[in-house]
Each structure stands twice: as C-alpha cells, then as structure tokens.
C-alpha cells in the first residue's frame, strides 16, 4: 500500500522450534481502524508483540520510512507507536494519575501534557474520579481504560490494542469499544486484536483473519461479516 502507515513483510515469530507466525504480510493505512481476528493460538498476540519489538521476529516491519525491526522496543513511542498489551500491563502499585504520567515519560512539553491529561479525563471520567486511587485496586474494566489512557498520553499515531474486551462484563465491553471508536475518530490509526470477532468486525472498516500463524482472509469488515467461513468459524452461525 502506497499510503501504509505500518507494513509487515514476511513476518515470522518462533518460540524455539515452534513457528507462531509463519511469514505473514499485511498493512494498515493512516487513519484506518483494522482488526486481526482468529482463535486462541492463531498468532495474533505474537504478531502485535513483534510489531512492538517485544519479541524477536524475522522479516521486515516498515513504519513510514523507518524499519522498526531494527529498533529496540523503547524507541517506538518516540516514533508514534504505542501498545496496550493483553492483560493491560498497568503499574499496579502506582496511582491512576501516576500511571497516566508514565505514558508521557518521554515528553517534556508540560503544558501539552496537561492538556492531554484533561482530554483523557474528559473522555474517561471514571479515571478522573479515581486519579488518586492505586491502580491495582481498580476493576478490570477500569484498568483497561487506564491502559488505553496511558498509551494515549504518549500521543501515538498508531495504537496497537490486544484483546481489550478480555474478561470484561458486557456493559464494560460496550464502553471500551465506545472509547476505541472515539479515539479512531480523533485520527489515531488502530490495529485491534480481538477474540470477539463480531464486535471487532462491527467496529472496524477492514479485517484480517489469522489461522495457525497465517493470514487466511483479508477483506472489508462488512464482507468478512457476510463470509460463510467467518460466520461458521467465529460467529457461531
């Protein structure tokens, strides 16, 4: 894609002798909201971890004009890429406010940081209510909100979201996806890994289906929702 913000070319991930990701290629354009769906063990989380340089990989990862596969993970936030990991990964012993401050650790524009914090609190008012609360005492949904808010404090151009609905009650899932749509509407490009295939495809414009380490389908979300193979395998129809 000529306008791809991020592109993986022949991406591979191995754990010892086991191939978790088997030479996949895909791209996400600037401004897109794209999902990667598949069953447990399909390689979705490994793909996101490879993009975020959290695990070794082979192949190329191109982000604008930069080869991410040549960079350490800590350098990526300055490139405009942030990951909200599976399991949230918050700092459980820090307060909500301290967690959000950690999202802007690489920035020195204090006035803009303050404005961003105000925007996060406006979008996620529950975090403002609990700003002084220790993060580890939050509910699962509140922790997910905090993980997203912390990532946004880095002003990412590309947000990688790994299983944001995992373990959450339906009402909280609805709220989290409302936040995802809001962030996308603000111009942040999002690559979403999600086991709730129906919800992911209803939210995103495009999708990739991953099976056993390979991408087996790629199409518009509407087409994937109507595809009998997707309906049978992931939508329970």
Phi and psi restraints in degrees (value plus and minus 20) as a CYANA .aco file:
   2 UNK   PHI     -86.6   -46.6
   2 UNK   PSI     -49.8    -9.8
   3 UNK   PHI    -124.5   -84.5
   3 UNK   PSI      -1.3    38.7
   4 UNK   PHI     -82.9   -42.9
   4 UNK   PSI     112.6   152.6
   5 UNK   PHI     -99.6   -59.6
   5 UNK   PSI     -62.9   -22.9
   6 UNK   PHI    -155.6  -115.6
   6 UNK   PSI     122.4   162.4
   7 UNK   PHI    -163.8  -123.8
   7 UNK   PSI     109.9   149.9
   8 UNK   PHI    -124.7   -84.7
   8 UNK   PSI     113.7   153.7
   9 UNK   PHI    -144.6  -104.6
   9 UNK   PSI      94.2   134.2
  10 UNK   PHI      33.5    73.5
  10 UNK   PSI      25.9    65.9
  11 UNK   PHI     -91.9   -51.9
  11 UNK   PSI     110.9   150.9
  12 UNK   PHI    -151.5  -111.5
  12 UNK   PSI     122.0   162.0
  13 UNK   PHI    -153.7  -113.7
  13 UNK   PSI     110.0   150.0
  14 UNK   PHI    -144.6  -104.6
  14 UNK   PSI     121.4   161.4
  15 UNK   PHI    -134.9   -94.9
  15 UNK   PSI      77.1   117.1
  16 UNK   PHI      44.3    84.3
  16 UNK   PSI    -145.9  -105.9
  17 UNK   PHI    -110.0   -70.0
  17 UNK   PSI     -15.1    24.9
  18 UNK   PHI    -119.1   -79.1
  18 UNK   PSI     106.2   146.2
  19 UNK   PHI    -110.4   -70.4
  19 UNK   PSI      90.9   130.9
  20 UNK   PHI    -108.1   -68.1
  20 UNK   PSI     -53.5   -13.5
  21 UNK   PHI    -149.6  -109.6
  21 UNK   PSI     104.3   144.3
  22 UNK   PHI    -134.8   -94.8
  22 UNK   PSI      47.2    87.2
  23 UNK   PHI      52.2    92.2
  23 UNK   PSI      24.9    64.9
  24 UNK   PHI    -106.9   -66.9
  24 UNK   PSI     133.9   173.9
  25 UNK   PHI    -153.0  -113.0
  25 UNK   PSI     113.9   153.9
  26 UNK   PHI    -182.6  -142.6
  26 UNK   PSI     149.3   189.3
  27 UNK   PHI    -166.7  -126.7
  27 UNK   PSI     134.2   174.2
  28 UNK   PHI    -149.5  -109.5
  28 UNK   PSI     105.8   145.8
  29 UNK   PHI    -103.2   -63.2
  29 UNK   PSI     135.9   175.9
  30 UNK   PHI     -78.5   -38.5
  30 UNK   PSI     112.0   152.0
  31 UNK   PHI      68.0   108.0
  31 UNK   PSI     -24.7    15.3
  32 UNK   PHI    -102.0   -62.0
  32 UNK   PSI     136.3   176.3
  33 UNK   PHI    -140.2  -100.2
  33 UNK   PSI      86.1   126.1
  34 UNK   PHI    -142.9  -102.9
  34 UNK   PSI     122.0   162.0
  35 UNK   PHI    -136.3   -96.3
  35 UNK   PSI     133.9   173.9
  36 UNK   PHI    -143.0  -103.0
  36 UNK   PSI      92.4   132.4
  37 UNK   PHI    -135.9   -95.9
  37 UNK   PSI     142.0   182.0
  38 UNK   PHI     141.8   181.8
  38 UNK   PSI     150.4   190.4
  39 UNK   PHI     -95.3   -55.3
  39 UNK   PSI     150.0   190.0
  40 UNK   PHI     -75.9   -35.9
  40 UNK   PSI     116.0   156.0
  41 UNK   PHI      62.3   102.3
  41 UNK   PSI     -13.4    26.6
  42 UNK   PHI     -94.3   -54.3
  42 UNK   PSI     -40.0     0.0
  43 UNK   PHI      89.6   129.6
  43 UNK   PSI      -9.7    30.3
  44 UNK   PHI     -86.5   -46.5
  44 UNK   PSI     -71.8   -31.8
  45 UNK   PHI     -84.2   -44.2
  45 UNK   PSI     -58.8   -18.8
  46 UNK   PHI     -80.8   -40.8
  46 UNK   PSI     -56.6   -16.6
  47 UNK   PHI     -83.6   -43.6
  47 UNK   PSI     -67.0   -27.0
  48 UNK   PHI     -85.1   -45.1
  48 UNK   PSI     -60.7   -20.7
  49 UNK   PHI     -83.5   -43.5
  49 UNK   PSI     -55.2   -15.2
  50 UNK   PHI     -87.2   -47.2
  50 UNK   PSI     -63.0   -23.0
  51 UNK   PHI     -81.0   -41.0
  51 UNK   PSI     -56.8   -16.8
  52 UNK   PHI    -106.2   -66.2
  52 UNK   PSI     -15.7    24.3
  53 UNK   PHI      41.6    81.6
  53 UNK   PSI      11.9    51.9
  54 UNK   PHI    -107.9   -67.9
  54 UNK   PSI     -38.0     2.0
  55 UNK   PHI    -157.0  -117.0
  55 UNK   PSI     133.6   173.6
  56 UNK   PHI     -85.2   -45.2
  56 UNK   PSI     128.4   168.4
  57 UNK   PHI    -170.3  -130.3
  57 UNK   PSI     144.9   184.9
  58 UNK   PHI    -136.4   -96.4
  58 UNK   PSI     142.5   182.5
  59 UNK   PHI      75.5   115.5
  59 UNK   PSI    -194.8  -154.8
  60 UNK   PHI    -130.7   -90.7
  60 UNK   PSI     123.6   163.6
  61 UNK   PHI    -146.3  -106.3
  61 UNK   PSI      90.0   130.0
  62 UNK   PHI    -125.3   -85.3
  62 UNK   PSI     108.4   148.4
  63 UNK   PHI    -146.4  -106.4
  63 UNK   PSI      88.4   128.4
  64 UNK   PHI      33.6    73.6
  64 UNK   PSI    -137.7   -97.7
  65 UNK   PHI    -124.3   -84.3
  65 UNK   PSI      -3.5    36.5
  66 UNK   PHI    -133.2   -93.2
  66 UNK   PSI     119.5   159.5
  67 UNK   PHI    -108.5   -68.5
  67 UNK   PSI      80.7   120.7
  68 UNK   PHI     -84.9   -44.9
  68 UNK   PSI     -49.5    -9.5
  69 UNK   PHI     -87.7   -47.7
  69 UNK   PSI     -25.0    15.0
  70 UNK   PHI    -124.0   -84.0
  70 UNK   PSI     -17.1    22.9
  71 UNK   PHI    -131.2   -91.2
  71 UNK   PSI     131.3   171.3
  72 UNK   PHI     -96.4   -56.4
  72 UNK   PSI     139.4   179.4
  73 UNK   PHI     -80.7   -40.7
  73 UNK   PSI     -56.5   -16.5
  74 UNK   PHI     -88.5   -48.5
  74 UNK   PSI     -35.8     4.2
  75 UNK   PHI    -103.5   -63.5
  75 UNK   PSI     -32.2     7.8
  76 UNK   PHI     -92.6   -52.6
  76 UNK   PSI     -51.9   -11.9
  77 UNK   PHI     -82.8   -42.8
  77 UNK   PSI     -53.6   -13.6
  78 UNK   PHI     -92.3   -52.3
  78 UNK   PSI     -39.1     0.9
  79 UNK   PHI    -102.7   -62.7
  79 UNK   PSI     -30.6     9.4
  80 UNK   PHI      78.4   118.4
  80 UNK   PSI       3.3    43.3
  81 UNK   PHI    -141.5  -101.5
  81 UNK   PSI     112.6   152.6
  82 UNK   PHI    -155.2  -115.2
  82 UNK   PSI     125.6   165.6
  83 UNK   PHI    -136.7   -96.7
  83 UNK   PSI     111.3   151.3
  84 UNK   PHI    -122.2   -82.2
  84 UNK   PSI      84.9   124.9
  85 UNK   PHI     -96.5   -56.5
  85 UNK   PSI     140.4   180.4
  86 UNK   PHI     -78.6   -38.6
  86 UNK   PSI     113.1   153.1
  87 UNK   PHI      66.7   106.7
  87 UNK   PSI     -18.1    21.9
  88 UNK   PHI      57.5    97.5
  88 UNK   PSI     -66.9   -26.9
  89 UNK   PHI      45.3    85.3
  89 UNK   PSI      11.7    51.7
  90 UNK   PHI     -92.9   -52.9
  90 UNK   PSI     146.0   186.0
  91 UNK   PHI    -109.1   -69.1
  91 UNK   PSI      77.6   117.6
  92 UNK   PHI     -83.1   -43.1
  92 UNK   PSI     -48.7    -8.7
  93 UNK   PHI    -112.4   -72.4
  93 UNK   PSI     -25.0    15.0
  94 UNK   PHI    -114.2   -74.2
  94 UNK   PSI     140.2   180.2
  95 UNK   PHI     -94.9   -54.9
  95 UNK   PSI     149.9   189.9
  96 UNK   PHI     -78.2   -38.2
  96 UNK   PSI     -67.4   -27.4
  97 UNK   PHI     -81.6   -41.6
  97 UNK   PSI     -59.8   -19.8
  98 UNK   PHI     -88.0   -48.0
  98 UNK   PSI     -58.0   -18.0
  99 UNK   PHI     -80.3   -40.3
  99 UNK   PSI     -64.9   -24.9
 100 UNK   PHI     -84.7   -44.7
 100 UNK   PSI     -58.8   -18.8
 101 UNK   PHI     -82.3   -42.3
 101 UNK   PSI     -55.5   -15.5
 102 UNK   PHI     -83.5   -43.5
 102 UNK   PSI     -48.3    -8.3
 103 UNK   PHI     -85.5   -45.5
 103 UNK   PSI     -40.2    -0.2
 104 UNK   PHI    -131.3   -91.3
 104 UNK   PSI       3.9    43.9
 105 UNK   PHI     -80.3   -40.3
 105 UNK   PSI     -47.5    -7.5
 106 UNK   PHI    -109.6   -69.6
 106 UNK   PSI     -20.5    19.5
 107 UNK   PHI    -122.9   -82.9
 107 UNK   PSI     131.9   171.9
 108 UNK   PHI    -147.6  -107.6
 108 UNK   PSI      -9.8    30.2
 109 UNK   PHI    -108.4   -68.4
 109 UNK   PSI      61.0   101.0
 110 UNK   PHI     -79.3   -39.3
 110 UNK   PSI     -59.9   -19.9
 111 UNK   PHI     -83.1   -43.1
 111 UNK   PSI     -64.7   -24.7
 112 UNK   PHI     -87.3   -47.3
 112 UNK   PSI     -55.3   -15.3
 113 UNK   PHI     -81.2   -41.2
 113 UNK   PSI     -63.0   -23.0
 114 UNK   PHI     -82.2   -42.2
 114 UNK   PSI     -60.5   -20.5
 115 UNK   PHI     -86.0   -46.0
 115 UNK   PSI     -60.3   -20.3
 116 UNK   PHI     -84.7   -44.7
 116 UNK   PSI     -60.1   -20.1
 117 UNK   PHI     -82.3   -42.3
 117 UNK   PSI     -61.4   -21.4
 118 UNK   PHI     -82.5   -42.5
 118 UNK   PSI     -58.2   -18.2
 119 UNK   PHI     -86.6   -46.6
 119 UNK   PSI     -60.9   -20.9
 120 UNK   PHI     -82.5   -42.5
 120 UNK   PSI     -64.6   -24.6
 121 UNK   PHI     -85.0   -45.0
 121 UNK   PSI     -54.4   -14.4
 122 UNK   PHI     -89.0   -49.0
 122 UNK   PSI     -58.2   -18.2
 123 UNK   PHI     -97.0   -57.0
 123 UNK   PSI     -53.2   -13.2
 124 UNK   PHI    -145.8  -105.8
 124 UNK   PSI      52.4    92.4
 125 UNK   PHI     -80.6   -40.6
 125 UNK   PSI     -43.5    -3.5
 126 UNK   PHI     -84.6   -44.6
 126 UNK   PSI     -52.1   -12.1
 127 UNK   PHI     -87.4   -47.4
 127 UNK   PSI     -57.0   -17.0
 128 UNK   PHI     -84.9   -44.9
 128 UNK   PSI     -61.0   -21.0
 129 UNK   PHI     -81.8   -41.8
 129 UNK   PSI     -49.6    -9.6
 130 UNK   PHI    -132.4   -92.4
 130 UNK   PSI       4.1    44.1
 131 UNK   PHI     -75.9   -35.9
 131 UNK   PSI     -56.1   -16.1
 132 UNK   PHI    -112.9   -72.9
 132 UNK   PSI     -18.6    21.4
 133 UNK   PHI    -103.7   -63.7
 133 UNK   PSI     123.6   163.6
 134 UNK   PHI     -86.2   -46.2
 134 UNK   PSI     109.9   149.9
 135 UNK   PHI     -82.0   -42.0
 135 UNK   PSI     -52.7   -12.7
 136 UNK   PHI     -86.7   -46.7
 136 UNK   PSI     -33.3     6.7
 137 UNK   PHI    -115.3   -75.3
 137 UNK   PSI     -20.3    19.7
 138 UNK   PHI     -93.6   -53.6
 138 UNK   PSI     139.0   179.0
 139 UNK   PHI     -89.7   -49.7
 139 UNK   PSI     146.8   186.8
 140 UNK   PHI     -78.4   -38.4
 140 UNK   PSI     -62.1   -22.1
 141 UNK   PHI     -86.4   -46.4
 141 UNK   PSI     -59.5   -19.5
 142 UNK   PHI     -86.3   -46.3
 142 UNK   PSI     -57.7   -17.7
 143 UNK   PHI     -84.0   -44.0
 143 UNK   PSI     -57.1   -17.1
 144 UNK   PHI     -86.1   -46.1
 144 UNK   PSI     -61.8   -21.8
 145 UNK   PHI     -79.1   -39.1
 145 UNK   PSI     -62.5   -22.5
 146 UNK   PHI     -84.1   -44.1
 146 UNK   PSI     -62.1   -22.1
 147 UNK   PHI     -81.8   -41.8
 147 UNK   PSI     -60.4   -20.4
 148 UNK   PHI     -88.2   -48.2
 148 UNK   PSI     -65.1   -25.1
 149 UNK   PHI     -80.4   -40.4
 149 UNK   PSI     -62.4   -22.4
 150 UNK   PHI     -80.4   -40.4
 150 UNK   PSI     -63.4   -23.4
 151 UNK   PHI     -82.6   -42.6
 151 UNK   PSI     -60.3   -20.3
 152 UNK   PHI     -87.9   -47.9
 152 UNK   PSI     -44.6    -4.6
 153 UNK   PHI     -85.2   -45.2
 153 UNK   PSI     -37.3     2.7
 154 UNK   PHI    -104.3   -64.3
 154 UNK   PSI     -19.0    21.0
 155 UNK   PHI      33.5    73.5
 155 UNK   PSI      35.4    75.4
 156 UNK   PHI     -92.3   -52.3
 156 UNK   PSI     128.3   168.3
 157 UNK   PHI    -110.2   -70.2
 157 UNK   PSI     -46.5    -6.5
 158 UNK   PHI    -148.6  -108.6
 158 UNK   PSI     104.6   144.6
 159 UNK   PHI    -134.4   -94.4
 159 UNK   PSI     103.0   143.0
 160 UNK   PHI    -119.6   -79.6
 160 UNK   PSI     101.2   141.2
 161 UNK   PHI    -136.2   -96.2
 161 UNK   PSI     101.5   141.5
 162 UNK   PHI    -130.3   -90.3
 162 UNK   PSI      87.8   127.8
 163 UNK   PHI      32.6    72.6
 163 UNK   PSI      37.5    77.5
 164 UNK   PHI     -86.8   -46.8
 164 UNK   PSI     -40.3    -0.3
 165 UNK   PHI    -113.4   -73.4
 165 UNK   PSI     -21.6    18.4
 166 UNK   PHI     -79.6   -39.6
 166 UNK   PSI     105.2   145.2
 167 UNK   PHI      54.7    94.7
 167 UNK   PSI      -9.0    31.0
 168 UNK   PHI    -122.1   -82.1
 168 UNK   PSI     130.9   170.9
 169 UNK   PHI     -87.8   -47.8
 169 UNK   PSI     132.9   172.9
 170 UNK   PHI     -73.0   -33.0
 170 UNK   PSI     -61.7   -21.7
 171 UNK   PHI     -84.9   -44.9
 171 UNK   PSI     -56.7   -16.7
 172 UNK   PHI     -92.8   -52.8
 172 UNK   PSI     -55.6   -15.6
 173 UNK   PHI     -79.8   -39.8
 173 UNK   PSI     -63.9   -23.9
 174 UNK   PHI     -79.2   -39.2
 174 UNK   PSI     -62.4   -22.4
 175 UNK   PHI     -86.3   -46.3
 175 UNK   PSI     -62.4   -22.4
 176 UNK   PHI     -82.3   -42.3
 176 UNK   PSI     -61.5   -21.5
 177 UNK   PHI     -93.0   -53.0
 177 UNK   PSI     -46.8    -6.8
 178 UNK   PHI     -83.7   -43.7
 178 UNK   PSI     -61.1   -21.1
 179 UNK   PHI     -84.1   -44.1
 179 UNK   PSI     -62.7   -22.7
 180 UNK   PHI     -79.3   -39.3
 180 UNK   PSI     -64.1   -24.1
 181 UNK   PHI     -85.1   -45.1
 181 UNK   PSI     -57.4   -17.4
 182 UNK   PHI     -84.5   -44.5
 182 UNK   PSI     -65.3   -25.3
 183 UNK   PHI     -82.2   -42.2
 183 UNK   PSI     -62.5   -22.5
 184 UNK   PHI     -82.7   -42.7
 184 UNK   PSI     -59.7   -19.7
 185 UNK   PHI     -85.2   -45.2
 185 UNK   PSI     -42.5    -2.5
 186 UNK   PHI    -102.9   -62.9
 186 UNK   PSI     -19.5    20.5
 187 UNK   PHI      81.2   121.2
 187 UNK   PSI     -16.0    24.0
 188 UNK   PHI    -101.4   -61.4
 188 UNK   PSI     108.6   148.6
 189 UNK   PHI     -95.1   -55.1
 189 UNK   PSI     116.3   156.3
 190 UNK   PHI    -151.1  -111.1
 190 UNK   PSI     112.1   152.1
 191 UNK   PHI    -133.3   -93.3
 191 UNK   PSI      96.6   136.6
 192 UNK   PHI    -131.3   -91.3
 192 UNK   PSI     103.8   143.8
 193 UNK   PHI    -119.8   -79.8
 193 UNK   PSI     106.7   146.7
 194 UNK   PHI    -174.9  -134.9
 194 UNK   PSI     111.3   151.3
 195 UNK   PHI     -98.1   -58.1
 195 UNK   PSI     -45.7    -5.7
 196 UNK   PHI     -96.9   -56.9
 196 UNK   PSI      65.5   105.5
 197 UNK   PHI     -82.0   -42.0
 197 UNK   PSI     -60.4   -20.4
 198 UNK   PHI     -81.5   -41.5
 198 UNK   PSI     -69.3   -29.3
 199 UNK   PHI     -83.1   -43.1
 199 UNK   PSI     -61.4   -21.4
 200 UNK   PHI     -81.8   -41.8
 200 UNK   PSI     -65.9   -25.9
 201 UNK   PHI     -92.1   -52.1
 201 UNK   PSI     -48.9    -8.9
 202 UNK   PHI     -92.5   -52.5
 202 UNK   PSI     -42.2    -2.2
 203 UNK   PHI    -112.3   -72.3
 203 UNK   PSI     -57.0   -17.0
 204 UNK   PHI    -113.8   -73.8
 204 UNK   PSI     144.0   184.0
 205 UNK   PHI    -109.4   -69.4
 205 UNK   PSI     -53.6   -13.6
 206 UNK   PHI    -155.1  -115.1
 206 UNK   PSI     142.2   182.2
 207 UNK   PHI    -169.9  -129.9
 207 UNK   PSI     136.2   176.2
 208 UNK   PHI    -141.4  -101.4
 208 UNK   PSI     120.9   160.9
 209 UNK   PHI    -127.6   -87.6
 209 UNK   PSI     108.3   148.3
 210 UNK   PHI    -136.0   -96.0
 210 UNK   PSI     112.0   152.0
 211 UNK   PHI    -157.0  -117.0
 211 UNK   PSI     106.0   146.0
 212 UNK   PHI      28.9    68.9
 212 UNK   PSI      24.6    64.6
 213 UNK   PHI      63.9   103.9
 213 UNK   PSI     -16.6    23.4
 214 UNK   PHI    -147.4  -107.4
 214 UNK   PSI     129.6   169.6
 215 UNK   PHI    -105.1   -65.1
 215 UNK   PSI      99.7   139.7
 216 UNK   PHI    -124.8   -84.8
 216 UNK   PSI     -42.0    -2.0
 217 UNK   PHI    -163.6  -123.6
 217 UNK   PSI     125.9   165.9
 218 UNK   PHI    -168.9  -128.9
 218 UNK   PSI     105.5   145.5
 219 UNK   PHI    -188.1  -148.1
 219 UNK   PSI    -199.9  -159.9
 220 UNK   PHI     -83.9   -43.9
 220 UNK   PSI     134.5   174.5
 221 UNK   PHI     -81.5   -41.5
 221 UNK   PSI     -59.3   -19.3
 222 UNK   PHI     -82.3   -42.3
 222 UNK   PSI     -61.4   -21.4
 223 UNK   PHI     -87.4   -47.4
 223 UNK   PSI     -59.4   -19.4
 224 UNK   PHI     -87.4   -47.4
 224 UNK   PSI     -57.3   -17.3
 225 UNK   PHI     -82.3   -42.3
 225 UNK   PSI     -51.6   -11.6
 226 UNK   PHI    -110.7   -70.7
 226 UNK   PSI     -29.2    10.8
 227 UNK   PHI     -91.8   -51.8
 227 UNK   PSI     104.9   144.9
 228 UNK   PHI     -81.4   -41.4
 228 UNK   PSI     -50.0   -10.0
 229 UNK   PHI     -87.7   -47.7
 229 UNK   PSI     -60.5   -20.5
 230 UNK   PHI     -89.6   -49.6
 230 UNK   PSI     -62.0   -22.0
 231 UNK   PHI     -81.8   -41.8
 231 UNK   PSI     -60.1   -20.1
 232 UNK   PHI     -92.9   -52.9
 232 UNK   PSI     -60.4   -20.4
 233 UNK   PHI    -104.4   -64.4
 233 UNK   PSI     -53.9   -13.9
 234 UNK   PHI    -144.5  -104.5
 234 UNK   PSI     -34.9     5.1
 235 UNK   PHI    -129.9   -89.9
 235 UNK   PSI     -19.3    20.7
 236 UNK   PHI      46.0    86.0
 236 UNK   PSI      14.0    54.0
